[in-house]
Amino acid sequence: MNRPNTVSVDILDKEYQVACPPDEETALADAARYLDQHMRDIRSTGKVVGLERVAIMAALNISHELLALKGGGSAESSEDQQRLSALNSQLDEVLYQLRQLEIN
């Protein structure tokens, strides 16, 4: 069993340390870039103020995309399902880290 590594990811110009199994580091980096881009897009509209609100809106948008993909039907492979599940877990972890930083 692979022990988790600590991986640095940058989201909205802030660095976060996230525990991640070695074989999922690339997927985590991809998820962080995806989240970062969503958050930047939301922030650039000027309609959403505050890091937590931007993160929640990004999470809602990404969750909607995920559910749309899941509802897309039986053509999805189990590999796609696993990747979506891993991305969703990573998103949860990054949002948790963001919330912890705002609390401190």
N, C-alpha and C positions, 0 to 999 in steps of 0.2 A: 504494500500500500504506500502510495506517495504521500510524504508529509508536506503540508502547505508551506509555500514560500511567501515572503512578504514582497508584494509588488507595488511599485509607485505608479499611480495614474494621475494625470492632470485633467482637471475639469474646471472650466472657467478660470484658468490661470491659477488654480490652487492645486497643491499636491496632496494626494491621499494615499495612505498605506493600506493595502488590502491583502488579506490572507487568501492564497489561491494555490490549488494543486499545481505542480510544475507542468503537467500536461494540458492545463487550461489557461496558461499565461497569455497565449496569443488571443484566445477568445475573450479574455478579460480586457486586454488592451483594445480589441475591436469594440467591445461593448462600451468602454470608457470614451473612446473617440465618438461613437454613435451618440451617446448621451451628451457629451460635450457639444456636439454640433446641434442637437435638438435644443439644448439649453441656450446656446448662443442665438439660434434662430428666434426663440421665444423672447429672449431679452431684447433683441434688436427691434422688435415691434414697438417697444416702449409702453405696451399696454399692461405688462405684468411687472410689478415692482417687488423686489426682495428675493434673495437667493432661495429661500424655502418655497416661495410661491412659484418661482421659475422651475425648481426641481419637481414640484408636484404636477405642474402643467406638462412637463416633459414626461414624467412617469405616466400620466394619464394618456398622453398621445402614444407613447410606446406600448402601453398596455392595450390600447385600442388596436394598434397594428398587430400585436401578438394574438389577440382574440380573433381578429379578422383572418389571420393566417391559420389559426386552429380551426376556425369555422369553414375554411376553404375546402375541407373535405378529405376524403380518404386517399387522395393522391400523394399526400405527404409521406415521406419515408420516416422510419423510426429515428434515423440519423438527424433529420430536420427537427423532429420533436425533441430530441435530446439537446440539440443546439439551442432551440428556442427556450427550453427549460433552463439550460445553463445561463443563457443571456438574461433571463428573467431573474434568476438567483443573484447574478452579478449586479444587476440593476438594484435589486433590493439592498444588497450590501453597500453599494456606493451611496444610495439615498440614506441609509442608516448612518454611514460615516459623515455625510453632510449634516445631518441633524445633530450628531454628537458635537461636531465642530461649532455649530451655531449655539448649542446649549452652553458650551464652555466659553 
